[in-house]
Amino acid sequence: MTIQWNDYNVRQAQDELIDEHNQPRTVAKRLIHHLASFSDEELDTARTAAELAIKLMGITFTVYHESGGAIDRAWPFDIIPRIMSNTEWQMIEAGLKQRVHALNLFISDIYSKQQIIKDRVFPAELLANSENFRPQCMDITPPLNCWSPICGSDLVRDQQGTMYVLEDNLRVPSGVSYMLENRSVMKRVFPDFFEDYTILPVDDYPSQLFATLAALSPRPTDNPTVVVLTPGIYNSAYFEHAYLAQQMGCELVEGRDLIVENDNVYMLTIEGPEQVDVIYRRIDDLFLDPKVFNSDSLLGVPGLMQAWAKGNVALANAPGAGVADDKVVYAFVPKMIKYYLNEEMLLPNVPTYLCFDPKERDFVLDNLDKLVVKPANASGGYGMLIGPIASKKQRKQFAEFIKENPRNYIAQPTLALSTVPTLINHHIEPRHVDMRPFILSGHTTQVTMGGLTRVAMVPGSLVVNSSQGGGSKDTWIVDEEACLTC
């Protein structure tokens, strides 16, 4: 028995591979025809092969429980890829580059003249109550004046097909290793697909990342010492830390492996201390340096902030970059682009209501059953209210949260996120997706050819996070002209 695409129900959301007439879109024709010829047994074999590859490759993520325990689980992966045309991707790429450029200028401005506040484009009270603004970073200029060399911006598509930026991740964005490993798994399971399609590569990301980091080196050397600083094996993203260090040929270190002497950072090795030029840090600001932030932290390096402030070591991303990693600040990105670049935004924001504004707060409180409410600095899908499926009790509770701390909340309309066909047992069913491309900024700006597509495995669910039952897909950027011959 083969897949019956006639039974595929596109529903109200836009499906990215199947159109409203249940026909494959141009970019997906060859893939859909190929999949339609598979028997149940062949699909099971492919899925089993993918699951086995994930286990053999050791691709895991960590789920934390309220009891304090943590469980390592195999990375959830769906074998049907998401496909987008290169023509569309080039427009998305331009929008992401524009956005990251403006965000880096904003962070630089906030830690120097704060001209955007003086010109009344950005409210001073938002900065005063920012959870991620670090006064310790004032008047520091990082290498290349780039505060966030690595950014991950989350994209969603609505029912009209418009691609929106949902949020920006400028502190310690994660997930790129899973994007790379998804591609590796697909090449193992469906090598013939990569002969039939011209799929733009993502494999060069580790070398691009290393070049971006090496360019930040404060020492004029052709061979800077770059390390990846991890909190350790119990961190949920430890797999990624180890993977990227290995792929870049860098040392993976913990705080105890580094020391600061004479405002320089050294890595302890069996051959003696080795000066470190660049630290790709995967530790939150408050744990980086117990002399400056959390004095109880055992994860960081005493004296690290002073070494960075004096320009003797580069930190990526820079401490304090999280001031722009705030869902309230997110709402001002269109104004930032106009203010700093004198350009119109190429990739739109999701319409956003700011609860610190009295009129917008009243609207939100009156429409909680229609909106999604998010805390300013939460991540992973936690701490938010999805109004249409929330109980009256939950909406009442969130109304109190908003009234008590309006600065901490935004609200957005509930988008019917686009779907992609997903293998559920022996059936192909639509599931909602988002995507996180990664943008590297330095002397030049580069965007991954695609990104980490996350998929909600539960029917109708909009929650794509792996920690809450979501899965992932490989993302293919393909030449649309080549597809016209399918």
C-alpha positions, 0 to 999 in steps of 0.5 A: 500500500503506497501513500495516498496523497488524495487523502492529504488535508491541507486545511486552513494553513498554507502548505509549503509542498502541496497547494490548495488543489492537493497538487505538488508545488513546483519545487516539490514535484520530484520529491512528492512523486518519488515519495508517492511510489514508496510502499509502507515497507520502504517508508518504514525502512527509511525511517528506521535507517534515519533513527539508527543513524541518529543513534549511531551518530550520538545526536541527542538533546536534553530534556529537564524535568521539574523534579530536577532530573534530566534525560538525554533523548535521541534527536526527533527527526522526520524524513520528509524535507522542507523545500524552498526555492532559491529565488525566495531564499535570496529575498529572505537572506537579504532581509536577515542581513539587513536585520542583523546589521541594524541590531548590531548597530543598536547594541553598539549605540546602547553601550555608547552614546545611546543616540536612539534614546536621545532621539526618542526612537527607543523609550528610555524606560525599556532600557532601564527595565531591561533584564539583559542590559549589562551596565558593565559593558558601557563604553566597550568596543568589541572587535569589528564593533560586532556585538553579535557575530552569531545570530539565529532568527526564527521565521514563520509563514502565515496562511497568506504565505508571508514570511515573518521574523518571529524573534531574534536570538543574539545571546547564545543561539543554539540549534545549528548542529542539528541543522547540519546533522539533519543534512547528514542523516538525509544523505545517508538515508536518501543519497539518490535525492541528492543526485536528483536535486541541486540542493544548496549546501550547509556543510561549510558552516563550521568553516564559516563559523571558524573564519568569523571567530578567527577574524575577531582575534585581537592579536595579528596572527594567521593562526589564532587560538579559538576555544568553545566555552561550555558549561559542561556535560549537563547543559542541554546544548552540550552535544552542539558545543562538542560537535562545533568544537570538533568540526572547527578543530577547536578545543572544547573548554570549561571555565576551570580550563582557563585562567586570566593573568595580566589581563590575558586569557590562557588555556591550561594544557599539558604543555603549559599555558597557551594564550587564547585569542577568541572564546566562542562562549556558550555560557550566559552573561551572568555566569561568565565572570564571578568577579563581575556578575554572579559571585557564586558561579563556578562555570566562568573565568575570574577576570575574563571581563577585564581581559575582554574590556582591555581588548586582549581576548574576543568573546562571541557573542559579546556580553550584553548582546542580549539587550536586543534579545528581548521580545519587547525590543523586537517590536522596535526593529523596524524603527531601528532599520529606518533609524540606522540604515534609512531603509524599509524593512525587507522581512516584516515583524509579526504584528506585536502589542506592547503591554507597557503601552496603556492602550495596547495593554487594554486591547490585549486584556480585552482579547486574551482569547485571540492572542498569544502572550509571551514574556519578554525574555523566556525561550523554548516555548515556556511561560507563554499563553496561547489564548485560543486554546487556554482555559478561562483560569489561565487567561485570568492568571495571565491578565494578572501577570500583565497588570503586575509587570506590563513591561515583561509581556508582549502579545501577537495574533495567533498565526496559522503557521504554514505546514509541511507533509510529515510522516506519522506512522504510515500516513502523511499528515500536515504539521506546523513548522518554523525555521531558524536560519543562522547569520554570521557577521564579521568582515562580511555577513553570511546566512546559512542556506536554509536553517533548522526547521522545527516541526510540531508533531502533535496535530494542530499544535503550534509548539515546535520546540523539541523539549515540548515534543517537537521534531525537526526536518532537513531544509532544502533550498533548491533551484526553482528553474531546475524544478520546472523540468520535473 
